[in-house]
């Protein structure tokens, strides 16, 4: 057997190792040249809402219409008029429905809907896994998110949204009974005034009776 065979094997192994090292170095160079892998776009995880409006609705004091994009920390205001309403669809988080006269600061993120109910009423519908925590002047409306839920959010502010009907003539005013007129005044908070109106109406009626 020729004596130079081990030498040939040694040379072959040497060049094989060198070639493998060069391939590894080339790959590393190509990775460095390409730069680091791009990070996921943070905007992909941002939750945004979409407005469904009926009547006059504003978002951040600007007139809004169907399809308006609603971001977290938005101020939503619904005009005090019959037939006016707003729904903010939040996709996987659920939706928020606002009634006429409602004013709300709406906040939301993955797994939670929060904010502040300034006036009026709203209803928050959520699937399982979404918590609700909305502050009002009267307390905090909350839901732990364990199950799908419908959470009412109410405040006594703005409850007198529907405008009162103003009669066209004095005859229409005279046709109101003492009890109805007292009820109107009671609604405004004038308990003592209501009693005075009832007494006055009764005396006037008695003075009109012919003996």
Secondary structure in CASP SS format (residue, H / E / C, confidence):
PFRMAT SS
TARGET T0000
AUTHOR 0000-0000-0000
METHOD secondary structure of the structure
MODEL  1
X C 1.00
X C 1.00
X C 1.00
X C 1.00
X H 1.00
X H 1.00
X H 1.00
X H 1.00
X H 1.00
X H 1.00
X H 1.00
X H 1.00
X H 1.00
X H 1.00
X H 1.00
X H 1.00
X H 1.00
X H 1.00
X H 1.00
X H 1.00
X H 1.00
X H 1.00
X H 1.00
X H 1.00
X H 1.00
X H 1.00
X H 1.00
X H 1.00
X H 1.00
X H 1.00
X H 1.00
X H 1.00
X H 1.00
X H 1.00
X C 1.00
X C 1.00
X C 1.00
X C 1.00
X C 1.00
X C 1.00
X C 1.00
X H 1.00
X H 1.00
X H 1.00
X H 1.00
X C 1.00
X C 1.00
X C 1.00
X E 1.00
X E 1.00
X E 1.00
X E 1.00
X E 1.00
X E 1.00
X C 1.00
X C 1.00
X E 1.00
X E 1.00
X E 1.00
X C 1.00
X C 1.00
X E 1.00
X E 1.00
X E 1.00
X C 1.00
X C 1.00
X C 1.00
X C 1.00
X E 1.00
X E 1.00
X C 1.00
X C 1.00
X C 1.00
X E 1.00
X E 1.00
X E 1.00
X E 1.00
X E 1.00
X C 1.00
X C 1.00
X C 1.00
X C 1.00
X C 1.00
X C 1.00
X E 1.00
X E 1.00
X E 1.00
X E 1.00
X E 1.00
X C 1.00
X H 1.00
X H 1.00
X H 1.00
X C 1.00
X E 1.00
X E 1.00
X E 1.00
X E 1.00
X C 1.00
X C 1.00
X C 1.00
X C 1.00
X E 1.00
X E 1.00
X E 1.00
X E 1.00
X E 1.00
X E 1.00
X E 1.00
X C 1.00
X C 1.00
X E 1.00
X E 1.00
X E 1.00
X E 1.00
X E 1.00
X E 1.00
X E 1.00
X E 1.00
X C 1.00
X E 1.00
X E 1.00
X E 1.00
X E 1.00
X E 1.00
X E 1.00
X C 1.00
X C 1.00
X C 1.00
X C 1.00
X E 1.00
X E 1.00
X E 1.00
X E 1.00
X E 1.00
X E 1.00
X C 1.00
X C 1.00
X E 1.00
X E 1.00
X E 1.00
X E 1.00
X E 1.00
X C 1.00
X C 1.00
X C 1.00
X C 1.00
X C 1.00
X E 1.00
X E 1.00
X E 1.00
X E 1.00
X E 1.00
X E 1.00
X C 1.00
X C 1.00
X C 1.00
X C 1.00
X C 1.00
X C 1.00
X C 1.00
X C 1.00
X C 1.00
X C 1.00
X C 1.00
X C 1.00
X C 1.00
X C 1.00
X C 1.00
X H 1.00
X H 1.00
X H 1.00
X H 1.00
X H 1.00
X C 1.00
X C 1.00
X C 1.00
X H 1.00
X H 1.00
X H 1.00
X H 1.00
X H 1.00
X H 1.00
X H 1.00
X H 1.00
X H 1.00
X H 1.00
X C 1.00
X C 1.00
X C 1.00
X H 1.00
X H 1.00
X H 1.00
X H 1.00
X H 1.00
X H 1.00
X H 1.00
X H 1.00
X H 1.00
X H 1.00
X H 1.00
X H 1.00
X H 1.00
X H 1.00
X H 1.00
X H 1.00
X H 1.00
X C 1.00
X C 1.00
X C 1.00
X C 1.00
END
